[in-house]
C-alpha cells in the first residue's frame, strides 16, 4: 500500500472513477459522501492525503478543509467544478495545497497526488513542530496524544470536549476563532444557533485552567469576534 487517502465526493460516478484509479495504483481509499461524514472519517483514522469536493451536503468543502487544516498539515487537494478565481483563492487561503478543476485528467490527478505525497513525506521527515507535548509559561503543559493537561505539576481533569477546544485553540494560536467555527469543529455539526454551548464550555475550561477573564494567561476573549489562545511557549 502506497498511502491511505480520504476521498470526499458526493457524486458516486466521479468517486468510483477516482477510487478505481487510485486502488489500481496501490493506494488505500476511504470514500465519504458528505462533508460531515468526511470530517468524522478524518478524525477516526490516519490519512496521508485528502481529496475534497467543494459542493458537499451537510458540511461544505470549505468548512471541511478548515477543520482538517486546524488539526493536521496533511496535504489537501480540492477537486471542484467551481472555476471562479475567488473560489480557488479561498480554497488555497484556508489551507488546501492544490486545486483541480472538473472535468479533469486522471493522469494529471495522479501526478498531483504523487507530488503532494512526496512533499508530505519530506515534511514528516523534518517536522519538529508537532511534538507530543507543548510547554507554556505559567506552568502549563499539554500532552497532545495522551489528551492530558498538567498545571503547576497537577493533572487537570478535562472532558473530551474541553480538551478538543483547548487543542484547536492552542495549536492555532495565530488566529481568532468565532464561536460558530469552534462549534462546527468540535461538535462536528454545522449550526449557527449554538453559540451559548461554546460559551459554557469555554467558561468551564477557563475555570479548570485558573485563567481569569479579566487577566487571561491562556484564553483571551476577542470581543465581538470569539476566542484566541495567548499562552506563550517555553
N, C-alpha and C positions, 0 to 999 in steps of 0.2 A: 504494500500500500504506500503510495507516494505521499499522501496527505489526506486529512479529513476536512471536507468542505461543507459549508452550510449554504444551501440554495433557498432563497425566499422569493417565491414566484407564484402568483395566483392563477396564471394561465397554464392549464395542465399540458397542453400540446408543446408549448415552449419549454416547460420544465422537463418533460420527458426527453426532448431532443438534447437538452443540455446534460441531463443525468446520464443518458446513454453514452454520449461522447466522453464524459469525464470518467465513467466507470470502465470504459474500454481502455482509457489511458492509464488506469490503475489507481484512480482516486476513490476514496470512500465518500459518499454523498448523502447528506441528510436533507430532505426536502420539506419545507414548511410552506403552507398555502396562504397564510395571513401574517401580517406584521407582528401581531401579538404571539402567534404560535412560534414565529422565528425568534422572538426575544426570549420566550420560555425555553426553546431548544438551546439557544446560546448559553443560557445560564446553567443548563443541566449537563453540558458536555464541553469538551475542549476542541476548538477548531483552529485550523491553520489559515483559513481564508473564508470570507463571506461574500456571497453574490446576492445583491438586493435589488428588487424592482422598486420603483418609487410609488406607483399607484396600487397600494395594497389595502385590503379591507382590515378593519379593526384598529390597526396602527399603521400609519403611512410610512413609506421608506425613509423619509427624512428623520422622523422621530426614532425609528429603529436604529438608523445609523448613529444618531447622537447617543442613544442609550448604550450601544456597543462601544463606541469610542470612549465614553466615560469609564468603562470597565476594562478596556483592553486596547492594545495597539495592533491587534490582528489586522491584516490587510482587508480592505472592503472595496469591492468593485460594484458600482451601480450599473444595472442593466435596465434601460428605460426607453420608452417610446417618446418621452418628453425631450424635445430637441432644442428648446429655447436656451439661450446662453445663460439666462438668470438661473434656470434650474441646474445647469451644470456647475455654475459658480457656487450656488448654495450647497449643492451636494459635496463639492470639494471643501468648502469652508467648514462644514460640520464634521469633516474627518474622513471622507471617502478618499481612497488612493487613486481611483481611476473611474472613468465614466464611459460606458459603451452604449451606443445608440442602437435601438431596434429599428429595422432588422439588422442583424449582424452576421459576420462570417464566423463559423465555428473555428476555423483555423486561427483567425485573429484573436478570438476569445481565449482559445487555448494558449496562445503565445503570451497574452497579457496575464493570464493566471500564472504561468510559469515564471514570468518576470517578477510578479509580486511575491511569489513564494520564495524566490531566490533572495529578495530583499529581506523578507521576514526571517529567513534562515540566518542571514548575516546579522540582523538586528538581535536575534536571540543569542547569538554567539558573543555579542559585545555589550549588551544592555546591562547596566548596573543599577538602574533606577528602580525597577520593580522588585526590590528585595523583599524578604519575608516580613520585615518589620520596619517601622518608622519611629524615630525617637525625636520628641519635640521638647522645647523649653517648658518649664513648669512641670517637669517630671511626668510627662505623658508618653506612653509607648503603645503603639498599635501593632498587633501581630496579625497580618492580613490572612494568612492561610488558616491559622487557628481560630480566627474571629474572636480574638481576645484583646482586652484593653486593660492596661495597668497604669494607675495614677499614684504617684508617691509610694511605690512599692506594693500597693494593694490592687488586686484584680477588681475591676468594676463589672458588675453583672449587667450586661446589656441584653435586651431582647434582640432577636434576629433582625427585626425591622429597625431598631435603633442603631444596630451595628451597620446595616446597609446604608442608612442615612449618613452616618459618620464616614463610612468608607467612600461614598461617592463625593462628599464634600471635601474630605481630606486629600483624596487622590487627584482632585481637580481644583486645587486651591486658587488657581489663577482666574477662576470665573465665578460669577454670581449666579446662583440657581433660583429660578422662580419656584413658588410652591407647586405650580402646575407641572413643571419639569420634574421636580422631586417625586411628586405623586405618580407620574407616568413611569418613572424609572424604578422606584422601589416597590410600588404596589402592582406593577405590571398591568395597569389599566389606563385607558385614555379617558380622562374625566376632568372637567373643569369645575366641578361642584364640591370638591373635597379639600379645599384649602385649609379648613379647620382641622382636618385629620393630620395634616403635616404639622401645623402649628402645635398641636397637642404633643406629638411625638418629639418635636424639637425641644419643647419645654422640658419634657421628661429627660431627654438626652443631656441637656444643659445642667439639669439638677444633679444627675449622676456624675457628671464631669466636674461639678463645683464651679461652673462657669457663669458668673453673673451677667445679666443682660446689659447692665449699665457700664460694666468694665470687663468685657469679654477677653479671654485669652485664646479661645479656640473657635467659637462660632459667633460670627457677627451678623446682626440683622441689618440689612441694607434697606432702609425704609422706602416703601413704595415699590420695591423690586423683589426681595427674597432674602437669601442667606448666603454667606461666604465663609469658608474656613480660613482663619488667620493664624493658626498655630505655626510657630517658627521651628523648622527642622534644626537639629543639632548636627 
